[in-house]
């Protein structure tokens, strides 16, 4: 499950042309990697994605992606032209054959970022590939029965587009101001673009009710899974916060991070969290996912974008670090990308701290809050200074690398503090403790 939002220049602060944010919610042990791919002249005429082979282009653009470690596609990302995309799983009444012979929403997202300069081009590419190859592809990790359709928020310096899909059909609408999406369809009959034969397709599925106006959401949305995901609660929370900021100081990086860190409750306790939390914490079968990666993207008036990634789970306990195009430190062989088990990567080192923090969340949050606020404030100020003057690629690179290393050093200190504190799990949370014990065992993660 995920939450994604976008703010166009009418409601942003600091004269930003666009601000975008997303939490990616997936299985607790499904580590999420931040990857950078430079602009590339391709040699092959074909591109293989799992067992599917599609035509390759002659050149791909420079991209930053946040992606599940085992996938080709990505949950969210941006490219050198200032194009940004996030996708959401949506649940519809149209059954999926589960032949696993199509493209996932993550595949479509990466293809668009590698091949497109604008949101209009991205819309055209995604819908073209959607109609040609379909969405029959597993989007799960250990859950190999997890198939779904997708929605996308697509943005550039000129605004945003919301794309919602069902099978090989789709509708899209231009976005101005602030707009958030979750794991449910939101477009009624107010779309600007659609696939050919959409209403005929709905009729062939027996979904159009005689005498009623056509609403994409009402016709195709599956009631049960949409309700179980509590997407309405999360979307109401993000939309409410976004509207509040829009009407006051405007939406910037800080406000976006605040939205992504929110729990939609006055007092948060991770062992009683549920699917209604924007910053999602897994608790067991009814809340099997957690936020495994977060991103904020800002296009400045100079059109020089800044990407802020956590590179970790739990944004409420993490730091958003700045990245820039032309910055290649993630490409170094010494940079450790996360795998399926506990390792020395930032993601897993942070995950150890996060799982210790689950035993005493209030203490852990209090432990990090001052340093977190000061670091984020300093990095935002430094980013504005860099944007206001001529800054070399080397300076941008050193800034990103410093932030990354600083977070890793803080994690060592915070983790040692929690280990020395020796807080045990709440003995009354029996099933919750059993769930996390199983997750830790699977990841070969020991909390000492």
C-alpha positions in Angstrom: 0.0 0.0 0.0 1.2 3.5 -0.7 0.4 7.2 -0.5 1.5 9.7 -3.2 0.8 13.5 -3.6 1.7 16.3 -5.8 1.6 20.1 -5.4 1.9 22.5 -8.4 3.3 26.0 -8.3 0.0 27.6 -7.3 0.3 26.1 -3.8 4.1 25.6 -3.2 6.5 27.7 -1.2 9.9 29.1 -2.1 8.7 29.6 -5.7 9.0 25.9 -6.4 7.5 24.8 -9.7 6.5 21.4 -8.3 6.7 19.4 -5.1 6.0 15.6 -5.0 6.0 13.1 -2.2 5.5 9.4 -1.8 5.6 6.6 0.8 6.1 3.2 -0.6 4.5 0.5 1.6 5.6 -3.1 1.1 6.5 -6.2 3.0 8.7 -5.6 6.1 11.7 -7.6 4.9 11.4 -6.3 1.3 14.3 -3.9 1.4 14.2 -0.9 -1.0 17.2 0.3 -2.9 18.0 3.8 -4.1 19.7 3.4 -7.5 21.1 5.9 -10.0 21.4 5.2 -13.7 23.3 7.7 -15.9 22.2 8.6 -19.4 23.0 5.6 -21.5 23.4 4.8 -25.2 22.0 1.3 -25.5 23.5 -1.4 -27.6 20.6 -3.9 -27.9 17.4 -3.5 -29.8 15.5 -5.5 -27.1 14.8 -5.1 -23.4 14.0 -8.1 -21.3 11.8 -7.6 -18.2 11.4 -10.9 -16.5 10.1 -13.2 -19.4 8.7 -10.4 -21.4 10.8 -8.9 -24.3 9.9 -5.4 -25.5 11.7 -3.0 -28.0 14.6 -1.0 -26.5 15.3 2.7 -27.3 18.6 4.0 -28.6 19.2 6.2 -25.5 17.8 6.2 -21.9 17.8 9.3 -19.6 19.6 9.7 -16.3 17.3 8.5 -13.5 17.1 8.1 -9.7 14.8 5.3 -8.6 13.6 3.9 -5.3 12.9 0.2 -6.0 12.3 -3.1 -4.2 15.7 -4.8 -4.3 14.5 -7.7 -6.4 12.6 -5.8 -9.1 13.6 -4.2 -12.4 10.9 -1.6 -12.0 10.6 1.1 -9.3 8.0 2.4 -6.9 9.0 6.0 -7.5 11.7 8.1 -9.1 12.6 11.1 -11.3 14.8 11.8 -14.3 17.2 14.5 -15.5 14.4 16.4 -17.3 12.5 17.0 -14.1 9.9 14.3 -14.7 8.7 12.5 -11.6 6.3 9.5 -11.2 4.9 7.5 -8.3 2.5 4.6 -8.7 -0.2 3.0 -6.5 -1.8 -0.4 -6.4 -5.6 -0.1 -7.0 -8.1 -2.9 -6.7 -10.9 -3.3 -9.3 -13.8 -5.5 -10.2 -12.1 -6.8 -13.3 -10.3 -10.1 -12.6 -6.7 -10.7 -13.5 -5.8 -13.9 -15.2 -2.5 -14.2 -13.2 -0.5 -15.6 -16.1 2.3 -13.2 -15.2 2.9 -12.2 -18.8 2.4 -8.4 -18.5 4.1 -5.4 -17.0 3.9 -4.2 -13.4 3.1 -0.6 -12.6 6.7 -0.4 -11.4 7.9 -1.5 -14.8 5.8 1.1 -16.6 7.0 3.8 -14.2 10.7 3.1 -14.9 10.2 2.8 -18.6 8.6 6.3 -18.7 11.3 7.9 -16.6 14.1 6.3 -18.8 12.4 7.4 -22.1 10.3 10.5 -21.5 11.0 14.2 -21.0 7.5 15.5 -20.1 4.4 14.3 -18.3 2.5 14.2 -21.6 5.1 11.9 -23.1 5.0 9.7 -19.9 1.2 9.5 -20.2 1.5 8.4 -23.8 4.2 5.8 -23.1 2.6 4.3 -20.1 -0.9 4.0 -21.8 0.6 2.6 -25.0 2.6 -0.1 -23.2 -0.4 -0.8 -20.9 -2.7 -1.4 -23.9 -0.1 -3.5 -25.7 1.2 -5.7 -22.9 -1.4 -5.4 -20.1 -0.8 -5.5 -16.3 -0.9 -9.2 -15.6 2.3 -9.3 -13.6 2.9 -10.2 -9.9 3.6 -7.1 -7.8 4.4 -9.0 -4.6 7.6 -10.3 -2.9 7.0 -13.4 -0.8 3.3 -13.1 -1.7 3.4 -14.4 -5.3 -0.4 -14.1 -5.5 -0.4 -10.3 -5.3 -1.7 -8.9 -8.6 -3.2 -5.5 -9.1 -4.0 -2.7 -11.4 -2.3 0.7 -11.0 -2.7 4.5 -10.7 0.1 7.0 -11.4 0.8 10.6 -10.4 3.0 12.1 -13.0 4.6 15.6 -12.7 7.0 18.0 -14.3 7.7 21.8 -14.0 4.4 22.6 -15.8 2.0 20.6 -13.6 0.7 17.2 -13.0 -1.4 14.3 -14.5 -3.3 11.6 -12.6 -3.6 8.3 -14.5 -5.9 5.5 -13.3 -6.1 2.1 -14.9 -8.2 -1.1 -15.1 -6.8 -4.0 -17.1 -5.8 -2.4 -20.5 -8.1 0.6 -20.1 -7.5 4.0 -18.4 -8.6 7.5 -17.7 -6.4 10.6 -17.0 -6.9 14.0 -15.6 -4.8 17.2 -15.4 -3.9 18.2 -11.8 -3.5 21.7 -10.5 -2.9 22.7 -6.9 -2.5 19.9 -4.3 -3.8 16.3 -5.0 -3.1 13.1 -3.2 -3.9 9.4 -4.1 -3.8 6.2 -2.2 -4.9 2.6 -3.1 -8.2 3.5 -4.6 -9.6 5.0 -7.8 -10.6 8.7 -7.5 -11.7 9.8 -11.0 -15.4 10.0 -11.6 -16.6 11.3 -14.9 -14.3 14.4 -14.9 -11.4 13.0 -16.9 -9.6 14.7 -19.7 -8.3 11.6 -21.6 -9.3 8.0 -21.8 -8.7 4.8 -23.7 -10.8 4.0 -26.7 -13.8 1.7 -26.0 -13.7 2.3 -22.2 -17.5 2.3 -21.8 -17.9 -0.7 -24.1 -15.4 -2.6 -22.0 -17.3 -1.7 -18.8 -20.5 -2.9 -20.5 -18.8 -6.1 -21.6 -17.9 -6.8 -18.0 -21.5 -6.1 -16.9 -20.5 -3.1 -14.7 -22.5 -0.2 -16.2 -25.8 0.4 -14.5 -28.6 1.5 -16.7 -29.6 5.2 -16.3 -26.5 6.2 -14.2 -23.8 8.7 -15.2 -20.5 7.0 -16.0 -18.0 7.2 -13.1 -14.7 5.4 -13.6 -14.3 5.1 -9.8 -17.8 3.8 -9.1 -17.9 1.4 -12.1 -14.6 -0.3 -11.6 -13.6 0.0 -8.0 -13.5 -3.2 -5.9 -15.3 -2.6 -2.6 -13.7 -5.2 -0.4 -9.9 -4.8 -1.0 -10.3 -1.0 -1.4 -11.9 -0.9 2.0 -9.5 -3.3 3.7 -6.5 -1.1 2.5 -8.1 1.9 4.4 -7.0 4.0 1.5 -9.8 6.5 2.1 -8.6 7.2 5.6 -5.0 7.8 4.4 -6.0 9.9 1.5 -8.3 12.0 3.7 -5.3 12.6 6.0 -2.8 13.6 3.3 -5.4 15.7 1.5 -6.3 17.5 4.7 -2.7 18.3 5.5 -2.0 19.3 2.0 -5.0 21.7 1.8 -4.0 23.2 5.2 -0.4 23.9 4.0 -1.7 25.2 0.6 -3.9 27.8 2.4 -1.1 28.9 4.8 2.6 28.9 4.2 2.5 26.7 1.1 3.9 23.2 0.4 7.7 22.7 0.4 10.1 20.0 1.4 9.5 20.3 5.1 5.7 20.2 4.8 6.0 17.1 2.5 8.2 15.3 4.9 5.7 16.1 7.7 2.9 14.6 5.6 4.9 11.4 4.9 5.8 11.0 8.6 2.2 11.3 9.9 0.4 8.5 11.6 -3.1 10.0 11.4 -3.7 9.7 15.1 -3.2 11.9 18.2 -1.0 9.4 20.0 0.9 6.7 18.0 1.7 3.2 19.3 3.3 0.9 16.7 1.8 -2.3 18.1 -1.8 -1.0 17.6 -1.1 0.7 14.2 -3.3 -0.2 11.2 -3.6 0.4 7.5 -5.0 3.9 8.1 -1.5 5.3 9.0 0.3 7.3 6.3 3.7 6.3 7.8 2.8 2.6 7.9 4.0 0.2 10.5 3.3 -3.6 10.1 1.6 -5.4 12.9 0.6 -8.8 11.4 -1.9 -10.3 9.0 -4.3 -7.4 9.0 -1.5 -4.8 8.5 1.2 -6.8 6.7 3.0 -3.9 5.1 5.2 -1.1 6.3 6.6 2.0 4.7 9.9 0.7 3.2 11.0 3.8 1.3 10.1 7.5 1.0 10.8 10.3 -1.4 10.2 14.0 -1.8 11.0 15.8 -5.1 11.3 19.5 -5.7 11.7 21.4 -8.9 13.1 24.9 -8.2 12.4 28.0 -10.2 15.8 27.4 -11.9 14.5 24.0 -12.9 17.3 22.3 -11.1 15.6 19.5 -9.1 16.4 18.1 -5.7 15.4 14.6 -4.7 15.1 13.7 -1.1 15.2 10.0 -0.3 15.2 8.2 3.1 16.7 5.0 1.7 15.1 3.3 4.7 11.8 2.2 6.2 9.8 4.3 8.8 10.1 7.9 7.7 9.1 9.0 11.2 12.4 7.6 12.4 14.6 8.4 9.4 16.2 11.3 7.6 15.5 12.5 4.1 18.8 13.0 2.3 19.4 15.2 -0.8 20.4 13.9 -4.3 21.2 15.6 -7.5 21.6 14.7 -11.2 25.1 14.3 -12.3 25.9 13.0 -8.8 27.3 9.5 -9.1 28.5 8.4 -5.6 25.7 5.7 -5.5 27.4 4.1 -8.5 30.6 3.3 -6.7 31.4 -0.4 -6.2 31.9 0.3 -2.5 28.3 1.5 -2.1 26.3 -1.4 -0.5 22.8 -2.0 -1.9 20.4 -3.9 0.3 19.6 -7.6 -0.2 17.0 -10.0 1.1 18.8 -10.4 4.5 20.4 -8.2 7.1 23.6 -6.6 5.8 25.7 -3.5 6.0 23.5 -1.4 3.7 21.9 1.8 5.1 18.5 0.2 4.6 19.2 -2.8 6.9 21.2 -0.8 9.4 18.3 1.5 9.8 15.9 -1.4 10.0 17.7 -2.8 13.0 17.3 0.5 14.7 13.6 0.6 13.6 12.9 -2.8 15.0 14.5 -2.0 18.3 12.5 1.3 18.4 9.3 -0.7 18.0 9.8 -1.9 21.6 9.9 1.6 23.0 8.7 4.0 20.3 8.3 7.1 22.5 11.8 6.9 23.8 13.3 6.2 20.3 11.5 9.0 18.7 12.6 11.4 21.5 16.1 10.1 21.1 16.4 11.1 17.4 14.0 14.1 17.2 16.5 17.0 17.9 19.3 15.7 15.7 16.8 14.8 13.0 15.2 18.3 13.0 18.6 20.0 13.0 20.0 17.9 10.2 17.0 18.3 8.0 16.9 22.1 8.6 20.6 22.4 7.8 20.3 20.3 4.6 17.3 22.3 3.4 19.1 25.5 4.0 22.2 24.2 2.3 20.1 23.1 -0.7 18.6 26.6 -1.1 22.1 28.1 -0.9 23.3 25.8 -3.6 20.3 26.6 -5.8 20.9 30.3 -5.4 24.5 30.3 -6.8 26.6 28.4 -9.3 27.4 25.1 -7.7 29.6 22.4 -9.2 28.7 18.8 -9.6 31.5 18.0 -7.2 29.9 20.2 -4.5 26.5 18.5 -5.0 28.2 15.1 -4.8 30.0 15.9 -1.6 26.9 17.2 0.0 24.9 14.1 -0.8 27.7 11.8 0.3 28.1 13.7 3.6 24.4 13.4 4.3 24.4 9.7 3.6 27.4 9.1 5.8 26.1 11.3 8.6 22.9 9.3 8.7 24.8 6.0 8.9 26.9 7.4 11.8 23.8 8.6 13.7 22.3 5.1 13.2 25.3 3.6 15.0 24.9 5.9 18.0 21.1 5.5 18.2 21.2 1.7 17.8 23.8 1.4 20.6 21.7 3.6 22.8 18.6 1.3 22.3 20.6 -1.9 22.8 22.2 -0.6 26.1 18.7 0.5 27.3 17.7 -3.2 27.1 14.0 -2.6 26.6 12.1 -5.8 26.1 8.9 -6.2 24.0 5.6 -5.6 25.7 4.6 -9.0 27.1 0.9 -8.2 26.5 1.5 -7.9 22.7 1.7 -11.6 22.2 0.8 -12.0 18.5 2.6 -8.7 17.6 5.8 -10.0 19.2 5.4 -13.4 17.5 5.0 -11.6 14.1 8.2 -9.6 14.5 10.2 -12.5 15.9 9.3 -14.4 12.7 10.2 -11.4 10.5 13.6 -11.0 12.2 14.3 -14.7 11.9 13.5 -14.7 8.2 15.9 -11.7 7.7 18.6 -13.2 9.9 18.4 -10.1 12.0 19.3 -10.2 15.7 18.5 -7.3 18.0 21.6 -7.1 20.1 
